Amino acid sequence: MTIAATPIDRRTPPASLIARDDSLIEAIRSKVDRGERLTLADGRALFETSDIWAVCDLADTVRRRLHGDTAFYNINRHLNYSNVCALSCKFCEFYRKDGQEGAYTRDLDYIRQQAREAVENGATEMHCVGGLHPKLPFSYYTDLVRTIRATALEMGSDLHVKAFTAVEVVHLAKIAKKYKLDDRAAGIRYVLSELKAAGLGSLPGGGAEVFDDRIHDEAYKGKIRSDVWMDVHRVAHELGLNTNATMLYGHIERRQERLVHLDMLRRAQDLALSRMGYADSGQPNQWGAEDTASGHLGAGDDPGMGAPVITLTRPGIPKPLDFADSSLTSHVSRLAASPAGYFQTIIPLPFFPDGCDLEHLPGPTGLENLRSLAIARLMLDNFPHVKAFWIMQTLPMAQLMLQCGADDIDGTVVWYDITKVGGSTTHQEVSVWSLTRAIREAGFKPVERDTLYRPIKREGKSWSLA
């Protein structure tokens, strides 16, 4: 006798699963309300729950606690100075080999013209990244920064230069013959000091991908590992440079590896904030049994280096930019030390398979993008900002992400050659009108910012700090 299978209603999960989800989410909600740090187990529950809207609602709670109804944008311009790269990362469709068709390297005349156009269009930021060119001298990069700054200053603009990922910085230390394996921080410090002297204002967050050796060896072998990436940002912070961080997800990584990536970032931020004078929150910052059992880090590899847990998402805790307010000294004890930088923003970046060696992979879905950004907001309790980078998320998705944890959608961009979504060309530009309209439609108040998240006062193409 054949027994017909009972049809499964896939529209809703089983009642037992709903009850389990509700219990887990409510326990996490209690932690969020108190501003407590979530564990990796909490992160797994947020990834696994069928109630994605509860996840987004929790992230929105944190986002509004930090920023109210404000959503940030800026007027910026991207410069990809060369697509020639010594690496061959499987997820990358941007790179070319020297002499290959489509390869380019911009000269200083081109860079000067781009800086001039940026100023003429009212930009406050020039964002510069490129491939690891095997032949360019170190002087090219200091000249690049110096040229942008000098051109802008001649035109009466204090254009901020945000340039060079951690991967590029290590490459520059090598071509400058300053990189030594037994003291890599010294070479990194030399490069960043020279670039800062030339006018570098901050570092972008690229090159992080996902911090995991398995993924590194399979998808981007030859690129720096997580400990070196962290070293670059730690040294930058010690030199007073603010930095940013990314996470490229939706390729060969697992969700657990995304959570470890986020946890490593927040431990590094604990160290940066403690150097700035933030006080201990009273929570322990040690690897739990589940973490040591997974073997993802050794005791000596903790990027927080024993720093105490410091959260910014507890009610009443000031953001780093609020340090100038003397009324907040009960929360922050200033250190008599040199200026210190910190991580400003996490930018979750979805993987796009088009044209790269991993193009057989589907990439993440829209719901996975929402969930991943919301979880980044919840796990990174000490990052002031979460960016929905509209170039890679699309502007309509960025609008929705503003309600799911993001407080920034980036800027006008103009030229962007690294990722081209939906058949886009290198010219990927959106107007201020479109950005502010998108923010208002999402229910938020648009605020123009500079690179350091200070509000901008603008009169046409002229601008100043508000």
Stockholm file with secondary structure:
# STOCKHOLM 1.0

chainA/1-466         MTIAATPIDRRTPPASLIARDDSLIEAIRSKVDRGERLTLADGRALFETSDIWAVCDLADTVRRRLHGDTAFYNINRHLNYSNVCALSCKFCEFYRKDGQEGAYTRDLDYIRQQAREAVENGATEMHCVGGLHPKLPFSYYTDLVRTIRATALEMGSDLHVKAFTAVEVVHLAKIAKKYKLDDRAAGIRYVLSELKAAGLGSLPGGGAEVFDDRIHDEAYKGKIRSDVWMDVHRVAHELGLNTNATMLYGHIERRQERLVHLDMLRRAQDLALSRMGYADSGQPNQWGAEDTASGHLGAGDDPGMGAPVITLTRPGIPKPLDFADSSLTSHVSRLAASPAGYFQTIIPLPFFPDGCDLEHLPGPTGLENLRSLAIARLMLDNFPHVKAFWIMQTLPMAQLMLQCGADDIDGTVVWYDITKVGGSTTHQEVSVWSLTRAIREAGFKPVERDTLYRPIKREGKSWSLA
#=GR chainA/1-466 SS CCCCCCCCCTTSCCHHHHHHHHHHHHHHHHHHHHTCCCCHHHHHHHHHCSCHHHHHHHHHHHHHHHHTTEEEEECEEEEECBCBCSCCCTTCSSCBCTTSTTCCBCCHHHHHHHHHHHHHTTCSEEEEECCCCSSCCHHHHHHHHHHHHHHHHHTTCCCEEEECCHHHHHHHHHHTTCCCGGGHHHHHHHHHHHHHHHTEEECCCTTCSCCCHHHHHHHSTTSCCHHHHHHHHHHHHHTTCBEEEEEEESSSCCHHHHHHHHHHHHHHHHHHHHHHTBCCCSCCCCCCHHHHHHTSSCGGGCTTTTCCCCCSCSTTCCCGGGGGCGGGTTTBCCCSSSCCCCEEEEEEEECCCTTSTTTTSCCCCHHHHHHHHHHHHHHCTTCSEEBCCHHHHCHHHHHHHTTTTCCEEEECEEECCSCCGGGCCSEEECCHHHHHHHHHHTTCEEEEBCTTSCBEEEETTEEEEC
#=GC SS_cons         CCCCCCCCCTTSCCHHHHHHHHHHHHHHHHHHHHTCCCCHHHHHHHHHCSCHHHHHHHHHHHHHHHHTTEEEEECEEEEECBCBCSCCCTTCSSCBCTTSTTCCBCCHHHHHHHHHHHHHTTCSEEEEECCCCSSCCHHHHHHHHHHHHHHHHHTTCCCEEEECCHHHHHHHHHHTTCCCGGGHHHHHHHHHHHHHHHTEEECCCTTCSCCCHHHHHHHSTTSCCHHHHHHHHHHHHHTTCBEEEEEEESSSCCHHHHHHHHHHHHHHHHHHHHHHTBCCCSCCCCCCHHHHHHTSSCGGGCTTTTCCCCCSCSTTCCCGGGGGCGGGTTTBCCCSSSCCCCEEEEEEEECCCTTSTTTTSCCCCHHHHHHHHHHHHHHCTTCSEEBCCHHHHCHHHHHHHTTTTCCEEEECEEECCSCCGGGCCSEEECCHHHHHHHHHHTTCEEEEBCTTSCBEEEETTEEEEC
//
